[in-house]
Amino acid sequence: MLNTNLNHLETERDLQDVLANNEHVMVCCGRMGPMCIPVYRVMEQLETTYTHVTFRDMDFDIPAARAIRSLPQCASFTGLPFTVYFKKGKAVAATTSIQDKAQVANILDREFGKPA
């Protein structure tokens, strides 16, 4: 399990449930490494502002992460983390590698709308 303050996805069922029950979801699939930790921190910071988005993390090395790793949007990714943005259960954007707060906020605004 990842050592973050985010809610964790540990099974494919967890992922399916969060996608079925939330319109806007951001999932960061990675490890506790130098490219991933900054993205987790950004998510923790944005979670209180973007209350219309559900933020989750997932350990890249668990079997359930295959659901993220096998997405067509992630097919060419070679770096960690894999960050996927879902709208109504469908992947609408994905990034790989480190992202700063402005980059993540830009995607959230574009895909899910600005916070109220």
Backbone as JSON, one array per atom type, in Angstrom:
{
  "sequence": "MLNTNLNHLETERDLQDVLANNEHVMVCCGRMGPMCIPVYRVMEQLETTYTHVTFRDMDFDIPAARAIRSLPQCASFTGLPFTVYFKKGKAVAATTSIQDKAQVANILDREFGKPA",
  "N": [[0.85, -1.17, 0.0], [0.44, 2.26, -0.69], [2.11, 4.99, 0.88], [0.46, 7.47, 1.45], [-1.76, 10.3, 1.95], [-4.03, 9.96, 0.59], [-7.05, 8.27, -0.49], [-6.93, 4.81, -1.07], [-6.85, 2.55, -3.85], [-7.2, -0.85, -4.0], [-8.05, -3.13, -5.26], [-9.43, -4.46, -8.33], [-12.13, -4.32, -8.17], [-12.48, -2.25, -6.32], [-11.68, -0.1, -7.94], [-13.62, -0.26, -9.99], [-15.92, 0.27, -8.46], [-15.46, 2.92, -7.5], [-15.44, 4.28, -9.92], [-18.03, 3.78, -10.84], [-19.56, 5.1, -8.98], [-18.9, 7.78, -8.91], [-18.71, 10.78, -10.71], [-16.48, 12.23, -11.66], [-13.17, 11.29, -11.64], [-9.85, 10.98, -10.54], [-7.06, 9.04, -10.89], [-4.01, 8.04, -9.64], [-1.47, 6.0, -10.43], [1.16, 4.45, -9.13], [4.42, 4.33, -7.53], [6.23, 4.68, -4.42], [8.17, 6.78, -5.17], [10.58, 9.16, -6.59], [9.36, 10.41, -8.84], [6.7, 10.01, -8.52], [5.81, 10.75, -5.9], [5.66, 13.64, -5.8], [3.34, 14.03, -7.39], [1.35, 12.73, -5.91], [1.36, 14.46, -3.71], [0.47, 16.85, -4.88], [-2.12, 16.05, -5.57], [-3.18, 15.65, -2.99], [-3.15, 18.29, -2.11], [-4.94, 19.52, -3.91], [-7.31, 18.22, -3.49], [-9.04, 19.32, -1.56], [-9.93, 21.64, -2.76], [-10.98, 20.91, -5.26], [-13.65, 19.66, -4.96], [-15.54, 18.34, -6.41], [-14.3, 16.3, -7.63], [-13.08, 13.0, -7.37], [-10.33, 11.76, -5.78], [-7.85, 9.31, -6.05], [-5.32, 6.88, -5.23], [-3.18, 4.25, -6.49], [-1.24, 1.39, -6.07], [1.34, 0.64, -8.25], [2.38, -1.9, -8.55], [0.61, -3.91, -7.81], [-1.69, -6.61, -8.55], [-4.21, -5.57, -9.37], [-3.61, -3.17, -10.6], [-3.27, -3.62, -13.23], [-5.57, -2.96, -14.55], [-5.35, -0.22, -14.94], [-2.81, 0.02, -16.15], [-3.26, -1.31, -18.57], [-4.9, 0.27, -20.1], [-5.79, 1.84, -23.19], [-4.98, 4.52, -23.39], [-2.69, 4.57, -21.92], [-0.84, 3.05, -23.21], [1.61, 3.75, -24.46], [3.16, 4.66, -22.41], [6.11, 4.97, -20.46], [7.23, 5.85, -18.13], [6.77, 6.46, -14.58], [4.44, 8.19, -12.45], [1.43, 6.57, -13.72], [-1.17, 8.52, -14.55], [-4.58, 8.84, -14.57], [-7.54, 10.25, -15.78], [-10.92, 10.07, -15.25], [-14.17, 10.34, -16.58], [-17.46, 9.93, -15.93], [-16.98, 7.17, -15.78], [-15.35, 6.63, -17.97], [-12.12, 6.8, -19.42], [-10.72, 9.91, -19.95], [-8.48, 11.43, -20.16], [-4.92, 11.13, -19.82], [-1.77, 10.99, -18.2], [1.79, 10.68, -17.94], [4.61, 10.31, -15.82], [6.18, 12.91, -13.83], [4.1, 15.55, -12.68], [3.28, 18.92, -12.18], [1.51, 21.12, -9.88], [0.09, 23.1, -11.35], [-0.09, 21.91, -13.88], [-1.65, 19.61, -13.36], [-3.98, 20.83, -12.34], [-4.79, 22.22, -14.62], [-5.58, 20.12, -16.33], [-7.66, 19.02, -14.77], [-9.44, 21.21, -14.73], [-10.0, 21.46, -17.47], [-11.13, 18.94, -18.14], [-13.07, 18.38, -16.15], [-14.15, 20.72, -15.24], [-13.88, 23.9, -13.57], [-13.38, 24.41, -10.02], [-16.17, 25.12, -7.86]],
  "CA": [[0.0, 0.0, 0.0], [1.19, 3.5, -0.77], [2.11, 5.81, 2.09], [-0.06, 8.81, 1.14], [-2.98, 10.65, 2.66], [-5.14, 9.74, -0.34], [-7.72, 6.98, -0.39], [-6.24, 3.85, -1.93], [-7.55, 1.49, -4.58], [-6.4, -2.05, -3.83], [-8.56, -4.21, -6.09], [-10.15, -4.0, -9.52], [-13.48, -4.0, -7.69], [-12.4, -0.89, -5.76], [-11.66, 0.82, -9.08], [-14.95, -0.29, -10.62], [-16.87, 0.93, -7.56], [-15.25, 4.36, -7.48], [-15.85, 4.8, -11.23], [-19.49, 3.67, -10.94], [-20.23, 5.95, -7.99], [-18.38, 9.15, -8.96], [-18.68, 11.27, -12.09], [-15.13, 12.69, -12.0], [-12.2, 10.54, -10.84], [-8.44, 11.03, -10.9], [-6.33, 7.92, -10.29], [-2.57, 8.06, -9.86], [-0.98, 4.64, -10.25], [2.61, 4.57, -9.08], [5.19, 3.81, -6.41], [6.73, 5.73, -3.53], [9.43, 7.19, -5.76], [10.75, 10.59, -6.82], [8.48, 10.93, -9.88], [5.32, 9.8, -8.09], [5.48, 11.44, -4.66], [5.14, 15.0, -6.05], [1.98, 13.97, -7.92], [0.48, 12.45, -4.76], [1.26, 15.69, -2.9], [-0.41, 17.76, -5.62], [-3.49, 15.54, -5.41], [-3.58, 15.94, -1.62], [-3.41, 19.74, -2.03], [-6.09, 19.9, -4.73], [-8.5, 17.48, -3.07], [-9.96, 20.18, -0.8], [-10.45, 22.65, -3.67], [-11.75, 20.23, -6.32], [-14.54, 18.75, -4.22], [-16.35, 17.59, -7.38], [-13.43, 15.25, -8.18], [-12.66, 11.97, -6.43], [-8.9, 11.49, -5.96], [-7.44, 8.01, -5.53], [-4.04, 6.34, -5.68], [-3.11, 2.8, -6.64], [0.12, 0.87, -6.16], [1.61, 0.17, -9.6], [2.85, -3.29, -8.55], [-0.4, -4.88, -7.39], [-2.4, -7.17, -9.71], [-5.32, -4.73, -9.8], [-3.1, -2.05, -11.41], [-3.36, -4.01, -14.65], [-6.72, -2.23, -15.1], [-4.84, 1.09, -15.35], [-1.68, -0.18, -17.07], [-3.7, -1.84, -19.86], [-5.75, 1.22, -20.82], [-5.18, 2.32, -24.44], [-4.37, 5.83, -23.15], [-1.41, 4.35, -21.23], [-0.08, 2.07, -23.98], [2.97, 4.19, -24.8], [3.83, 5.2, -21.23], [7.28, 4.24, -19.97], [7.6, 6.37, -16.82], [5.75, 6.47, -13.54], [3.23, 7.38, -12.36], [0.39, 6.65, -14.74], [-2.28, 9.26, -13.96], [-5.71, 8.73, -15.49], [-8.71, 11.06, -15.43], [-12.12, 9.39, -15.72], [-15.43, 11.06, -16.53], [-18.57, 8.99, -16.08], [-16.44, 5.83, -15.95], [-14.52, 6.52, -19.18], [-10.86, 7.55, -19.38], [-10.79, 11.06, -20.86], [-7.13, 11.97, -20.26], [-3.92, 10.36, -19.07], [-0.42, 11.53, -18.26], [2.81, 9.86, -17.31], [5.73, 11.02, -15.22], [5.89, 13.95, -12.85], [3.24, 16.67, -13.06], [3.19, 19.89, -11.1], [0.15, 21.52, -9.5], [-0.54, 23.82, -12.45], [-0.41, 20.95, -14.95], [-2.79, 18.79, -12.91], [-5.16, 21.71, -12.27], [-5.2, 22.5, -15.99], [-6.33, 18.95, -16.81], [-8.91, 18.95, -14.0], [-10.32, 22.28, -15.23], [-10.4, 21.14, -18.85], [-11.95, 17.73, -18.24], [-14.13, 18.31, -15.16], [-14.63, 22.05, -14.89], [-13.23, 24.56, -12.44], [-14.13, 24.27, -8.77], [-17.21, 26.14, -7.59]],
  "C": [[0.9, 1.24, 0.0], [1.04, 4.31, 0.5], [1.74, 7.25, 1.73], [-1.28, 9.07, 2.01], [-4.2, 10.53, 1.76], [-5.84, 8.43, -0.01], [-7.11, 6.06, -1.45], [-7.21, 2.92, -2.64], [-6.65, 0.25, -4.51], [-6.84, -3.21, -4.7], [-9.22, -3.61, -7.33], [-11.58, -3.63, -9.14], [-13.53, -2.6, -7.08], [-12.45, 0.14, -6.89], [-13.03, 0.88, -9.74], [-15.98, 0.46, -9.77], [-16.7, 2.45, -7.58], [-15.66, 4.99, -8.81], [-17.37, 4.79, -11.38], [-20.21, 4.7, -10.07], [-19.78, 7.41, -7.98], [-18.24, 9.59, -10.41], [-17.27, 11.63, -12.54], [-14.13, 12.02, -11.07], [-10.81, 10.73, -11.42], [-7.75, 9.91, -10.15], [-4.86, 8.05, -10.65], [-2.03, 6.69, -9.46], [0.55, 4.69, -10.28], [3.23, 3.87, -7.89], [5.57, 4.98, -5.5], [8.12, 6.12, -4.01], [9.43, 8.66, -6.12], [9.87, 11.2, -7.92], [7.02, 10.88, -9.44], [4.93, 10.65, -6.88], [5.01, 12.87, -4.91], [3.71, 15.01, -6.59], [0.99, 13.66, -6.8], [0.29, 13.71, -3.92], [0.35, 16.71, -3.56], [-1.86, 17.33, -5.45], [-4.01, 15.86, -4.01], [-3.91, 17.42, -1.46], [-4.69, 20.12, -2.76], [-7.4, 19.27, -4.27], [-9.5, 18.37, -2.33], [-10.59, 21.27, -1.67], [-11.38, 22.04, -4.72], [-12.66, 19.18, -5.67], [-15.44, 17.95, -5.15], [-15.55, 16.48, -8.06], [-13.06, 14.28, -7.05], [-11.21, 11.6, -6.76], [-8.55, 10.16, -5.31], [-6.03, 7.69, -6.02], [-4.12, 4.83, -5.76], [-1.64, 2.41, -6.79], [0.31, 0.23, -7.54], [1.88, -1.33, -9.65], [1.83, -4.31, -8.07], [-1.13, -5.41, -8.63], [-3.51, -6.27, -10.25], [-4.86, -3.57, -10.7], [-3.11, -2.38, -12.9], [-4.52, -3.27, -15.31], [-6.32, -0.83, -15.58], [-3.76, 0.9, -16.42], [-2.12, -0.61, -18.46], [-4.62, -0.9, -20.64], [-5.05, 1.68, -22.1], [-4.46, 3.66, -24.25], [-2.98, 5.7, -22.52], [-0.45, 3.46, -22.03], [1.36, 2.49, -24.25], [3.76, 4.7, -23.6], [5.02, 4.33, -20.82], [7.73, 4.71, -18.59], [6.45, 6.3, -15.85], [5.6, 7.88, -13.01], [2.4, 7.47, -13.64], [-0.78, 7.36, -14.05], [-3.4, 9.32, -14.97], [-6.89, 9.51, -14.91], [-9.94, 10.42, -16.07], [-13.33, 10.3, -15.57], [-16.54, 10.08, -16.86], [-18.06, 7.58, -16.45], [-15.54, 5.62, -17.14], [-13.25, 7.36, -19.0], [-10.92, 8.67, -20.41], [-9.43, 11.73, -21.03], [-6.2, 11.09, -19.45], [-2.57, 11.03, -19.26], [0.53, 10.52, -17.62], [3.91, 10.78, -16.81], [5.25, 12.13, -14.3], [5.03, 15.05, -13.46], [3.21, 17.63, -11.89], [1.73, 20.3, -10.89], [-0.58, 22.21, -10.64], [-0.94, 22.87, -13.58], [-1.62, 20.1, -14.58], [-4.06, 19.64, -12.89], [-5.68, 22.03, -13.67], [-6.02, 21.34, -16.56], [-7.66, 18.84, -16.08], [-9.9, 19.99, -14.51], [-10.87, 21.93, -16.61], [-11.39, 19.98, -18.9], [-13.17, 17.74, -17.32], [-14.73, 19.66, -14.78], [-13.91, 22.59, -13.67], [-14.05, 24.35, -11.17], [-15.11, 25.4, -8.57], [-16.74, 27.16, -6.59]]
}
